[in-house]
Amino acid sequence: MKFIRYIAAGAAVLLIAACSQMQKEPTAQVYVEPTEIKAVNDSIEALAASLGDKAKFEDYKGVYDHFIAQHPNSTLLQRDLQSLFDGFQREQEKNEYYKAMYDANPKSAMATYLYGRCLGGMEAAEYFQKSVELDPKYFWGNFGMGAAMLSANPPDTAKALEFYAKAIAADPTYPTTYPQVAGIHIARKNYPEALKYAKMFGVTSPDQYRPIAMESEILNLMGDSKQSESVLVKFAEAHPENGTVKRDLVELFKKQGRYAEAITNQHAIVGTSRQPGDALVELSKIYAMANQPDSSLNYLNMAADQGYGDYRRLMRNETLSAVRSLGGFEDLVNRLKVASATQREKRLAPLMSEAEVNRAKAIAEVLDKPAPGYAFVNLDGQTVSLESMRGKVVVIDFWATWCGPCRMTMPLLQEFVERKPEGVEFISMNVWEDDTTKVRPYLADYGYTFNVLFGNADIASQYEVTGIPTLVIIDKDGVIRYRHVGYDASADQVLLWQTEELLKKNAQSTT
């Protein structure tokens, strides 16, 4: 098991001239990962390699305890330990652990902040504020307040900028404030200011693509498509191993109808991809867009040869509509259906080898917490509420298009939706989305048939969502009975077991 915490590298420093009290521009610096973070990550990887699936929460926590004892003032180590609690779904234990830390050190800005992270909504903001009051120069207290102001309803972006500026001043090496500040300015359509912070983000992380992608996006918003493309091409030339920038260039060329260039770049992606089947499907779609359906079908067959099995996507994807009329398409779909069934059987083999034992485990850990109500609009413009589903078992998936584990889980959820018993409703709750206009095209591209609601940060907080994907299963009386966080290769089967069990209990309670 490996816990990966995103760290883009670098930050900025806010300098105040003592004589004039005039604010100067922040200056970016390259981020250097703290030695204790590298050491704990190396130790965690070694432990995982040694124990494999036998490694337990206590094993990993022992590693963190060791390094925290050596670095008691490292907030980063504590944040990673909180992620460990979350990864093993030990939320209550985490809350108790950090509540005890806070009770023992109520004057500690770090302990106050860390306990605040265990809470949600405005309660978390109260502890972040206390943290700042205890130490006005504490980076994480100010950063937490900035995030809390953005999550407020409505968001207070002016206050968020104030706290982020203080965070930058407190720690000129940490990068995460840059995309946050740039994002605020993008929302305000203050693109020159957003571009400034995106470029500083790039200075802090010279070999990272995310700052470049942000800079390109802002330049495009400013109407400078030529320069937007230029920064992508420059990064791609300097980092030929980076597949993400090539994918973005492909998308750019597709939008501009430059299909030959898109095809060239997609061929390069196919050659280096760990999943050549997926890359070949993308190549097929470009050929279809270029009005070359025969070539498109040829590359779809090549994708099938590489083990690609998502026949639903090919049957529903609008771009491939002309390809579906070709004679060999039906044979291809039949091949993929067989491959898909084989892949599912192989994926679930470890679980199903001891099906009764694993089923008993899956249904054993029953929760008992009232599900917060909601009413949100779906993609069809209809308002859907939890109350309207009372009497049914409801599965809610909290997700976003940018979330890698969410995207990995989606095909499994489609498998579940197509197999779920009568009396079960599935809700795809989109939260924390940077741009909700991406949702519909994403679903259409992959052929997912979910009832998608556009949620918000408040509903995520009410359901105590600290990471996505988070799945909750609610019984007919509106009580949360099961909860899952993160990607699980057996999610579709586990959901089937748990919903069937709740349906059985529903039936028993009415007889």
Secondary structure as UniProt FT lines:
FT   STRAND          11..13
FT   TURN            18..20
FT   STRAND          27..29
FT   HELIX           35..51
FT   HELIX           52..54
FT   HELIX           57..70
FT   TURN            72..73
FT   HELIX           75..87
FT   TURN            88..89
FT   HELIX           91..104
FT   TURN            106..107
FT   HELIX           109..117
FT   HELIX           121..134
FT   TURN            136..137
FT   HELIX           139..151
FT   HELIX           157..170
FT   TURN            172..173
FT   HELIX           177..187
FT   TURN            188..189
FT   HELIX           191..204
FT   TURN            206..207
FT   HELIX           210..221
FT   TURN            222..223
FT   HELIX           225..238
FT   TURN            240..241
FT   HELIX           243..255
FT   TURN            256..257
FT   HELIX           259..272
FT   HELIX           276..289
FT   TURN            290..291
FT   HELIX           293..305
FT   TURN            306..307
FT   HELIX           311..316
FT   HELIX           318..320
FT   TURN            321..322
FT   HELIX           323..325
FT   TURN            327..328
FT   HELIX           329..352
FT   TURN            353..354
FT   HELIX           355..364
FT   STRAND          369..370
FT   STRAND          375..378
FT   TURN            379..380
FT   STRAND          383..385
FT   HELIX           387..389
FT   TURN            390..391
FT   STRAND          393..399
FT   TURN            401..402
FT   HELIX           404..419
FT   TURN            422..423
FT   STRAND          424..430
FT   HELIX           436..438
FT   HELIX           439..446
FT   STRAND          451..454
FT   HELIX           457..462
FT   TURN            463..464
FT   STRAND          470..474
FT   TURN            476..477
FT   STRAND          479..485
FT   TURN            489..490
FT   HELIX           491..509
//
